[in-house]
Amino acid sequence: MAEERRKNKRLALDVSVQLERLDNDGITTLKFANVQVQDISKSGMGFTCAEKLEVGSFYDVRLQIWTKEIISAVVEIVRASDGDNGVYRYGSTFIGMTETDSLKIEIYEIFNEFN
């Protein structure tokens, strides 16, 4: 079994979101990707997508969490693998998120530990 490398516990989250590509100057481009979020943690999220995304690329994301609140973040694609039927699996790290939004995920994580 592979060693767990995550710093934060993953929480299941089943939502569809749209990623908006950021270029090297931090300016959004018109390249969008529709993704299906699989899980989220305080440090990042895992998702699937029919499009091939580059490891090291950055995207703006607006994500509806369990409380129905929307959090905004910038993610960096850090892991990619081929999935089934032309669907790719990705791992991403949050590199731009407000402390308040990060705290919302952390509170939900703590709440889930006791339920």
mmCIF file of the C-alpha atoms, coordinates in Angstrom:
data_MODEL
# 
_entry.id   MODEL 
# 
loop_
_atom_site.group_PDB 
_atom_site.id 
_atom_site.type_symbol 
_atom_site.label_atom_id 
_atom_site.label_alt_id 
_atom_site.label_comp_id 
_atom_site.label_asym_id 
_atom_site.label_entity_id 
_atom_site.label_seq_id 
_atom_site.pdbx_PDB_ins_code 
_atom_site.Cartn_x 
_atom_site.Cartn_y 
_atom_site.Cartn_z 
_atom_site.occupancy 
_atom_site.B_iso_or_equiv 
_atom_site.pdbx_formal_charge 
_atom_site.auth_seq_id 
_atom_site.auth_comp_id 
_atom_site.auth_asym_id 
_atom_site.auth_atom_id 
_atom_site.pdbx_PDB_model_num 
ATOM 1   C CA . MET A 1 1   ? 0.000   0.000  0.000   1.00 0.00 ? 1   MET A CA 1 
ATOM 2   C CA . ALA A 1 2   ? 1.329   3.441  -0.902  1.00 0.00 ? 2   ALA A CA 1 
ATOM 3   C CA . GLU A 1 3   ? 2.389   5.758  1.889   1.00 0.00 ? 3   GLU A CA 1 
ATOM 4   C CA . GLU A 1 4   ? -0.019  8.624  2.577   1.00 0.00 ? 4   GLU A CA 1 
ATOM 5   C CA . ARG A 1 5   ? 1.683   11.921 1.708   1.00 0.00 ? 5   ARG A CA 1 
ATOM 6   C CA . ARG A 1 6   ? -1.159  14.305 2.465   1.00 0.00 ? 6   ARG A CA 1 
ATOM 7   C CA . LYS A 1 7   ? -0.899  16.767 5.325   1.00 0.00 ? 7   LYS A CA 1 
ATOM 8   C CA . ASN A 1 8   ? -4.661  17.187 5.588   1.00 0.00 ? 8   ASN A CA 1 
ATOM 9   C CA . LYS A 1 9   ? -7.532  14.723 5.687   1.00 0.00 ? 9   LYS A CA 1 
ATOM 10  C CA . ARG A 1 10  ? -9.516  14.381 2.451   1.00 0.00 ? 10  ARG A CA 1 
ATOM 11  C CA . LEU A 1 11  ? -13.248 14.953 2.638   1.00 0.00 ? 11  LEU A CA 1 
ATOM 12  C CA . ALA A 1 12  ? -15.681 13.688 0.021   1.00 0.00 ? 12  ALA A CA 1 
ATOM 13  C CA . LEU A 1 13  ? -17.291 16.410 -2.049  1.00 0.00 ? 13  LEU A CA 1 
ATOM 14  C CA . ASP A 1 14  ? -19.345 15.684 -5.137  1.00 0.00 ? 14  ASP A CA 1 
ATOM 15  C CA . VAL A 1 15  ? -19.759 18.905 -7.145  1.00 0.00 ? 15  VAL A CA 1 
ATOM 16  C CA . SER A 1 16  ? -19.095 20.077 -10.660 1.00 0.00 ? 16  SER A CA 1 
ATOM 17  C CA . VAL A 1 17  ? -17.114 23.285 -11.112 1.00 0.00 ? 17  VAL A CA 1 
ATOM 18  C CA . GLN A 1 18  ? -15.454 25.211 -13.887 1.00 0.00 ? 18  GLN A CA 1 
ATOM 19  C CA . LEU A 1 19  ? -11.743 25.984 -13.768 1.00 0.00 ? 19  LEU A CA 1 
ATOM 20  C CA . GLU A 1 20  ? -10.505 29.116 -15.510 1.00 0.00 ? 20  GLU A CA 1 
ATOM 21  C CA . ARG A 1 21  ? -6.902  28.969 -16.725 1.00 0.00 ? 21  ARG A CA 1 
ATOM 22  C CA . LEU A 1 22  ? -4.403  31.575 -15.511 1.00 0.00 ? 22  LEU A CA 1 
ATOM 23  C CA . ASP A 1 23  ? -1.475  32.494 -17.730 1.00 0.00 ? 23  ASP A CA 1 
ATOM 24  C CA . ASN A 1 24  ? 2.063   33.324 -16.586 1.00 0.00 ? 24  ASN A CA 1 
ATOM 25  C CA . ASP A 1 25  ? 1.120   36.893 -15.690 1.00 0.00 ? 25  ASP A CA 1 
ATOM 26  C CA . GLY A 1 26  ? -1.720  35.757 -13.441 1.00 0.00 ? 26  GLY A CA 1 
ATOM 27  C CA . ILE A 1 27  ? -4.297  36.947 -15.965 1.00 0.00 ? 27  ILE A CA 1 
ATOM 28  C CA . THR A 1 28  ? -7.241  34.700 -16.704 1.00 0.00 ? 28  THR A CA 1 
ATOM 29  C CA . THR A 1 29  ? -7.536  33.382 -20.216 1.00 0.00 ? 29  THR A CA 1 
ATOM 30  C CA . LEU A 1 30  ? -10.609 32.090 -21.989 1.00 0.00 ? 30  LEU A CA 1 
ATOM 31  C CA . LYS A 1 31  ? -9.593  28.467 -21.489 1.00 0.00 ? 31  LYS A CA 1 
ATOM 32  C CA . PHE A 1 32  ? -12.123 26.759 -19.233 1.00 0.00 ? 32  PHE A CA 1 
ATOM 33  C CA . ALA A 1 33  ? -12.300 23.174 -18.023 1.00 0.00 ? 33  ALA A CA 1 
ATOM 34  C CA . ASN A 1 34  ? -15.367 21.551 -16.515 1.00 0.00 ? 34  ASN A CA 1 
ATOM 35  C CA . VAL A 1 35  ? -14.389 19.190 -13.727 1.00 0.00 ? 35  VAL A CA 1 
ATOM 36  C CA . GLN A 1 36  ? -16.020 16.822 -11.258 1.00 0.00 ? 36  GLN A CA 1 
ATOM 37  C CA . VAL A 1 37  ? -14.582 17.321 -7.764  1.00 0.00 ? 37  VAL A CA 1 
ATOM 38  C CA . GLN A 1 38  ? -14.003 14.033 -5.930  1.00 0.00 ? 38  GLN A CA 1 
ATOM 39  C CA . ASP A 1 39  ? -12.528 15.211 -2.645  1.00 0.00 ? 39  ASP A CA 1 
ATOM 40  C CA . ILE A 1 40  ? -11.176 18.283 -0.931  1.00 0.00 ? 40  ILE A CA 1 
ATOM 41  C CA . SER A 1 41  ? -8.881  19.084 1.960   1.00 0.00 ? 41  SER A CA 1 
ATOM 42  C CA . LYS A 1 42  ? -7.568  22.264 3.489   1.00 0.00 ? 42  LYS A CA 1 
ATOM 43  C CA . SER A 1 43  ? -4.564  22.025 1.167   1.00 0.00 ? 43  SER A CA 1 
ATOM 44  C CA . GLY A 1 44  ? -6.106  20.964 -2.159  1.00 0.00 ? 44  GLY A CA 1 
ATOM 45  C CA . MET A 1 45  ? -8.645  18.989 -4.137  1.00 0.00 ? 45  MET A CA 1 
ATOM 46  C CA . GLY A 1 46  ? -8.844  15.913 -6.313  1.00 0.00 ? 46  GLY A CA 1 
ATOM 47  C CA . PHE A 1 47  ? -10.999 15.893 -9.429  1.00 0.00 ? 47  PHE A CA 1 
ATOM 48  C CA . THR A 1 48  ? -11.666 14.272 -12.776 1.00 0.00 ? 48  THR A CA 1 
ATOM 49  C CA . CYS A 1 49  ? -11.889 15.981 -16.140 1.00 0.00 ? 49  CYS A CA 1 
ATOM 50  C CA . ALA A 1 50  ? -12.325 14.921 -19.768 1.00 0.00 ? 50  ALA A CA 1 
ATOM 51  C CA . GLU A 1 51  ? -9.651  17.423 -20.862 1.00 0.00 ? 51  GLU A CA 1 
ATOM 52  C CA . LYS A 1 52  ? -5.917  16.936 -20.524 1.00 0.00 ? 52  LYS A CA 1 
ATOM 53  C CA . LEU A 1 53  ? -4.514  19.608 -18.190 1.00 0.00 ? 53  LEU A CA 1 
ATOM 54  C CA . GLU A 1 54  ? -0.843  20.392 -17.691 1.00 0.00 ? 54  GLU A CA 1 
ATOM 55  C CA . VAL A 1 55  ? 0.899   19.627 -14.420 1.00 0.00 ? 55  VAL A CA 1 
ATOM 56  C CA . GLY A 1 56  ? 2.186   22.969 -13.138 1.00 0.00 ? 56  GLY A CA 1 
ATOM 57  C CA . SER A 1 57  ? -0.671  24.984 -14.653 1.00 0.00 ? 57  SER A CA 1 
ATOM 58  C CA . PHE A 1 58  ? -2.825  27.328 -12.561 1.00 0.00 ? 58  PHE A CA 1 
ATOM 59  C CA . TYR A 1 59  ? -6.586  27.816 -12.490 1.00 0.00 ? 59  TYR A CA 1 
ATOM 60  C CA . ASP A 1 60  ? -9.147  30.026 -10.763 1.00 0.00 ? 60  ASP A CA 1 
ATOM 61  C CA . VAL A 1 61  ? -11.951 28.014 -9.188  1.00 0.00 ? 61  VAL A CA 1 
ATOM 62  C CA . ARG A 1 62  ? -15.211 28.897 -7.450  1.00 0.00 ? 62  ARG A CA 1 
ATOM 63  C CA . LEU A 1 63  ? -16.315 25.924 -5.410  1.00 0.00 ? 63  LEU A CA 1 
ATOM 64  C CA . GLN A 1 64  ? -19.589 25.313 -3.605  1.00 0.00 ? 64  GLN A CA 1 
ATOM 65  C CA . ILE A 1 65  ? -18.885 23.496 -0.348  1.00 0.00 ? 65  ILE A CA 1 
ATOM 66  C CA . TRP A 1 66  ? -21.139 21.481 1.979   1.00 0.00 ? 66  TRP A CA 1 
ATOM 67  C CA . THR A 1 67  ? -22.662 24.585 3.580   1.00 0.00 ? 67  THR A CA 1 
ATOM 68  C CA . LYS A 1 68  ? -23.676 25.816 0.084   1.00 0.00 ? 68  LYS A CA 1 
ATOM 69  C CA . GLU A 1 69  ? -21.191 28.680 0.466   1.00 0.00 ? 69  GLU A CA 1 
ATOM 70  C CA . ILE A 1 70  ? -18.916 29.519 -2.469  1.00 0.00 ? 70  ILE A CA 1 
ATOM 71  C CA . ILE A 1 71  ? -15.185 29.641 -1.900  1.00 0.00 ? 71  ILE A CA 1 
ATOM 72  C CA . SER A 1 72  ? -12.784 31.106 -4.426  1.00 0.00 ? 72  SER A CA 1 
ATOM 73  C CA . ALA A 1 73  ? -9.248  29.866 -4.837  1.00 0.00 ? 73  ALA A CA 1 
ATOM 74  C CA . VAL A 1 74  ? -6.343  29.463 -7.206  1.00 0.00 ? 74  VAL A CA 1 
ATOM 75  C CA . VAL A 1 75  ? -5.179  25.881 -7.683  1.00 0.00 ? 75  VAL A CA 1 
ATOM 76  C CA . GLU A 1 76  ? -2.018  24.422 -9.165  1.00 0.00 ? 76  GLU A CA 1 
ATOM 77  C CA . ILE A 1 77  ? -2.245  21.043 -10.891 1.00 0.00 ? 77  ILE A CA 1 
ATOM 78  C CA . VAL A 1 78  ? 0.360   18.876 -9.134  1.00 0.00 ? 78  VAL A CA 1 
ATOM 79  C CA . ARG A 1 79  ? -0.583  15.358 -10.246 1.00 0.00 ? 79  ARG A CA 1 
ATOM 80  C CA . ALA A 1 80  ? -2.227  13.843 -13.316 1.00 0.00 ? 80  ALA A CA 1 
ATOM 81  C CA . SER A 1 81  ? -3.051  10.304 -14.354 1.00 0.00 ? 81  SER A CA 1 
ATOM 82  C CA . ASP A 1 82  ? -5.040  8.659  -17.112 1.00 0.00 ? 82  ASP A CA 1 
ATOM 83  C CA . GLY A 1 83  ? -8.361  7.397  -15.929 1.00 0.00 ? 83  GLY A CA 1 
ATOM 84  C CA . ASP A 1 84  ? -11.052 5.279  -17.470 1.00 0.00 ? 84  ASP A CA 1 
ATOM 85  C CA . ASN A 1 85  ? -12.837 6.055  -20.742 1.00 0.00 ? 85  ASN A CA 1 
ATOM 86  C CA . GLY A 1 86  ? -10.827 9.160  -21.583 1.00 0.00 ? 86  GLY A CA 1 
ATOM 87  C CA . VAL A 1 87  ? -11.335 10.806 -18.190 1.00 0.00 ? 87  VAL A CA 1 
ATOM 88  C CA . TYR A 1 88  ? -8.231  12.084 -16.420 1.00 0.00 ? 88  TYR A CA 1 
ATOM 89  C CA . ARG A 1 89  ? -7.680  12.188 -12.648 1.00 0.00 ? 89  ARG A CA 1 
ATOM 90  C CA . TYR A 1 90  ? -5.947  15.219 -11.130 1.00 0.00 ? 90  TYR A CA 1 
ATOM 91  C CA . GLY A 1 91  ? -4.598  16.374 -7.830  1.00 0.00 ? 91  GLY A CA 1 
ATOM 92  C CA . SER A 1 92  ? -4.284  20.078 -7.139  1.00 0.00 ? 92  SER A CA 1 
ATOM 93  C CA . THR A 1 93  ? -2.975  22.303 -4.374  1.00 0.00 ? 93  THR A CA 1 
ATOM 94  C CA . PHE A 1 94  ? -4.633  25.486 -3.190  1.00 0.00 ? 94  PHE A CA 1 
ATOM 95  C CA . ILE A 1 95  ? -2.115  28.280 -3.620  1.00 0.00 ? 95  ILE A CA 1 
ATOM 96  C CA . GLY A 1 96  ? -4.448  31.223 -3.323  1.00 0.00 ? 96  GLY A CA 1 
ATOM 97  C CA . MET A 1 97  ? -7.302  31.027 -0.824  1.00 0.00 ? 97  MET A CA 1 
ATOM 98  C CA . THR A 1 98  ? -8.427  33.404 1.873   1.00 0.00 ? 98  THR A CA 1 
ATOM 99  C CA . GLU A 1 99  ? -7.835  32.383 5.460   1.00 0.00 ? 99  GLU A CA 1 
ATOM 100 C CA . THR A 1 100 ? -11.604 32.550 6.003   1.00 0.00 ? 100 THR A CA 1 
ATOM 101 C CA . ASP A 1 101 ? -12.301 30.040 3.211   1.00 0.00 ? 101 ASP A CA 1 
ATOM 102 C CA . SER A 1 102 ? -9.521  27.759 4.414   1.00 0.00 ? 102 SER A CA 1 
ATOM 103 C CA . LEU A 1 103 ? -11.019 27.883 7.904   1.00 0.00 ? 103 LEU A CA 1 
ATOM 104 C CA . LYS A 1 104 ? -14.430 26.806 6.533   1.00 0.00 ? 104 LYS A CA 1 
ATOM 105 C CA . ILE A 1 105 ? -12.866 23.607 5.193   1.00 0.00 ? 105 ILE A CA 1 
ATOM 106 C CA . GLU A 1 106 ? -10.951 23.027 8.425   1.00 0.00 ? 106 GLU A CA 1 
ATOM 107 C CA . ILE A 1 107 ? -14.092 23.451 10.552  1.00 0.00 ? 107 ILE A CA 1 
ATOM 108 C CA . TYR A 1 108 ? -15.978 20.967 8.390   1.00 0.00 ? 108 TYR A CA 1 
ATOM 109 C CA . GLU A 1 109 ? -13.065 18.528 8.706   1.00 0.00 ? 109 GLU A CA 1 
ATOM 110 C CA . ILE A 1 110 ? -13.164 18.796 12.518  1.00 0.00 ? 110 ILE A CA 1 
ATOM 111 C CA . PHE A 1 111 ? -16.955 18.446 12.527  1.00 0.00 ? 111 PHE A CA 1 
ATOM 112 C CA . ASN A 1 112 ? -16.719 15.242 10.452  1.00 0.00 ? 112 ASN A CA 1 
ATOM 113 C CA . GLU A 1 113 ? -14.230 13.668 12.852  1.00 0.00 ? 113 GLU A CA 1 
ATOM 114 C CA . PHE A 1 114 ? -16.901 13.603 15.543  1.00 0.00 ? 114 PHE A CA 1 
ATOM 115 C CA . ASN A 1 115 ? -19.784 12.370 13.382  1.00 0.00 ? 115 ASN A CA 1 
# 
